[in-house]
Amino acid sequence: MKMRLLPLMFLLACGAAQATDGYLFTYFTGNGQDGLHLAASDDGYHWEKLGGGKSYLAPKVGKSRLMRDPCIVRGPDGVYHMVWTSGWNENNIGYASSKDLVNWSEQKELPVMGHEPTVLNAWAPEITYDEKRGEFLIFWASTVPGKFPLTEGSSEEKYNHRMYFTTTKDFAHFAPTKLFYDPGFSVIDATFLRAGGKSTLLVKDETRHPPRKYLQLAAAADLQGPFGTLGKPFTKRGLWVEGPTALQIGGDVLVYYDAYTAKRYGALRSRDLENWEDVSEKMHFPDEGTAQRMRHGTAIAVPAALLAALRANPTNQTKEAP
């Protein structure tokens, strides 16, 4: 497949602009019951689990006490902010912060959909820093029964997701939740790519009837939209995927995804966001084929000093604020 080289500089939804010498993957295992797991890579292809594969942070908020879909962004002050799915059928998400990913703030339960008494869920939250507005943008997928009747019954069970969002400057005060993205179908697992001053939204079509479950891209005039027409699906039809995340490695853009029905991680590579090459066989992910395999994670660029400090702590002696 022929690809043309474009000079791309990417800022990811769960990453901020910074000098980088390595890459970090935040992920969960199992059902998310034991919390945050981390993997490191120097090239974006070979990933090693950190802390001996132990959890870096056990979940303490939400009724279900889960930590699924952990997403981290590095703020302008160097502090890492993380959000996650705290339960399957709840109106809240989890939040905590850290300067080194070892010592953590007290966890908070953010009732982002508390204003909707019938809401079914708040899934896969993403966080990014909006430099234009000087604030953090948090967005996630929720189903509010009866809200979008034209696509009811298109997803599993009673789900019919749309993307919602809030913003904050200090994680103490939050803007009222609003609708973030409605593409006309059940949508989850949105994340951003920003290239050459232009933003692109990466989303999963969650339609089950008929099966889609693939990834698409839409241009974004602004981090809060409006969003352009979706491009053609670029993951293989019939391969159900979720949790996309991306990195730029040299001139290549890598999109990682959890092929959850196949119980493995995969990756695609592009240089123009139009032509994609499957590079899954070139990847090494920790614990593939086991119950501890990586699930729905986020890849971010990080300074070499952070990776060195994490690698130097093989026993994973984590601490959390009381």
N, C-alpha and C positions, 0 to 999 in steps of 0.2 A: 504494500500500500504506500503510495507516494505521499510525502508530507512536505510542506514548505515551512521553512524556519522563520519564525517571527520573534522579535525581541520582546519577551514578556517579563514583567515584574509583578509577581502575584502577592497579594495580601489575603490571607484566608480568614474565613469567618471566625475560626477559633485560633487565630494567630495575629500578631501585630508586627508592624515594620520594625526591623532590628537587624543588627549585624549578626550573622549566624555562622556557626561552624558545625552544626549537627542537627539531628531531628529527634523528636520525641513523639511517641504514640500513647495517648491516654485511652484506656479501654476497660471493659468489664469482662468477667467470665461467668459461666453458669447463668443464673437468673439475676445477677448483680447483688446477691445477698452479702458478699464479703467486701464490696467496695471497689476502690480505685486501684487499677493496675497500670504499670508503665513499662514501655519498651523503648529502646534507644537504637539509633542507626547513624552511621557516618555517611552513608550514600543513598539512603531511601529505599534500598533493596534488601539489605540484610538487617533484620530486626532482632534484637536480643532482649529478653525480659530482664527487668531490673528488680533489685531487692529480693532475689531468689524466687521471684514469682509470687511473693506475698503481697497482700493488699497494703497500699500506702495510706488509706483512709477508710475506716469502717463507717457505713451509713448510720445516722442517728435521727434523721428527720423523716416526716411522712408516716402515714399509718402503716405502710408496708415495710418501711426501713430497707429500701433498696437503693442502689446507686448504679443505674443503667445509663448508657449513652453519655459518659462524662465528657464535657467540652470545656476547654481552657483557653483563655486569651490573656496575653501579657499587656497590662495597662501601660500608659505613658510613664508611670512612676516605677516600673519594673515589677510591680506586684502581679501575681497570677490570680485570675478570678475564674472559678469553676462553677458551672451549673450542671444539673443532671436530672434524669427521670427518677423520682422518688417512689413511684408506685404505678401499678397498672391502671387503676381506676380512681384517680385522685384529682383534685383541682389545683394542686401545688407542684412546685419543683424545688430541688435542693440548691443551696448556694454555700460556698466557702471560699476563702482566699488564702494565699501563701506566698512568701517571698522565695522559698526554695523547694517547694513541693514535698517537704518533709514535715515542717512545722506548720500547722494549719490553724486558722481562726475557728471560732465556734461556728458550727453549722447552723444555717437558717432555713426555715421552711417559708417559701415565697408563694402565697396563695394567688397566683397570677390569674386564675379563672374562678376565683371565689365569688365573683359577681354573677356567675351563671349557675343557678342552683341545680340545673339538670345536666351539667357538663359531665361527660363520661371519662375524660382523661386529659392529661397534659404531658405529651410525649416528646422525647428527643430535643430538649432545648439547646439552642445555639447562642453563643455570645460573641460579639465583635465590638471593637472600639470605633466609634464614628468620629473621626478627626474633625470633620466639618462642623459638627454640633458640640464637640467636646463632651460626649457622653457615651455610655455603653448601650448597645442595642441587644435585646434578648428576644428571641422568637422561638416558637414551638408549635406542635400540631395538637389540635383539640377537636373533639366532636361535640357539638351542641345539637341535640335531637330536634328535628324540625326546622333547623336553620337553613339548610340547602336541600329542599325537597326533590329537586330534579335529579339528584344523584344518590338519593337514599336507596339502600340495598345494593350499592355497587361495591362495597367493601365487605370484609368479614363481619359477621354478627350485626351489631347495630351501628358500627363505626362509619363515619362519613366526614373525614378530617378536612380542616382548613388550617392555614397558618395564622397565628396571632402574635402580637408583640407588645412589649413595653420598653421603656427607656429609663435609665438612671444615671446620675452623676456620682452618687455616694453609696449605693446599695442600702440606703436607709429610707430614701424617698423614691417612689416609682410613679411614672406617668400612668394614667388609666389605660388598661388593656384595650387594644384595637385590632381589627382585622388586618392582617399583614399581606396575605396572598391568597387569592381565590382564582385558580386557573380553569375552573369549570369542571373539575373532577376531584376525587378524594386524594389529597396530597399530604405527604409527610417528609421528614428528613431533609429539609432545605438547608443549604449552606451557601456561602459566597465564594466566588473567585473575583478578584479585581485585577485587571490587566491594562497597563498603559493608560491609567486614569479612567478606565471604563469598568463598570461592575457587571458581573454575570452571576445569576442565581442558578444554582444547581439543585434540582428537586427530584423526588421519586413519585411516580404515578402509582398510587396505592390501590388502583382499581383491581378488583378480584373477578368481577363479572362484566365483561370477559377479562381473562387474566392479562395484566400489563406488567406491573412490578418492575419497571425499568427507569433509567435515569434520563433527564433532559436538561437543557440549558436555556435560560432566557436572559436577554440583556436587561440591565437595570439603569435607569437614568439617575438614580439616587439609591442609597441604602434603604430608604423607606419607600422605594418605588417612584413612579410606576414601572412595571416590568413588561418587557416586550414579548413578542410571539415566541412560543417555545420552539426550539429546533427539533430535528428528528431524534428519536431515541438512539443512544450510542452504546448501551449495554445490550448484550445478546438477548434476543427475544426468547422467552422460555426459561431464562435464568433469573430467578427471583433474587433481587438484591436490596440492600438497605444500608443506611449509615454512610453515605459517601463522604469522603474527605480528600483533600488534595494538597500537593506540594509542587513547587517548581524546583527541579534538579538540573542545573545548567540551562540548556535550551529546551528541555523536556518538561511537560506537565504530566504529573502522575495523579490519577484518581484511584483511590483505594475504595473498596466496597466489601461489605459482608454478604457473601452469597449464602444466606442463612438456611435455605432449604438443602443446599449441598454441603452445609456445615464446613465451610472453608472461607478464607479471605482471598480476594482477587484484586487485580490492578490493571488499569488501562493507561496507555501513554500516547501523548499527542504533542504536536508543535504548532497547531493552528486551531485547536478546539473544534475541528470539523472531521478530521481523519484520525481514527483511533486504532491503536495496536494493542492486542492483549499480551501483557507481559507478566501474567500470573505465575508462569513457570520460572521466571527469573527471580521471583521473590522468595524470601525466607521469613516466615512468621513463626513466633514461638508457640510450641505446644499444638501445632496443627494436627488434627485428627484425634485429639483428646478432649476430655470434658473441660479442660482448662484453656482451650483455644481462645484466641482473641475474638471479642464480640464488639460490634458497633463502636468504633473508637474515632479519635480525632488526631491527625498528624499535624504537628506544628514545628516551625523552625525555632531553634533555641541556641543560646551562646554555648560555646564549648565548655566554659567553666561550669555551667549548670550540669551538663552531662557528666563531666569529670567528678563532680561532687556526688552525684547520684550513683555512679559506678563505684565510687570509693566506699559506699555504704551497703555492702552486700547483705548484711543482716536486716536491713530495712527497719532501723529503729526510729519509727515515726513518733511524732508528738502532736498533740492537739490541745488547743486552749481549753481550759476547764469551763 
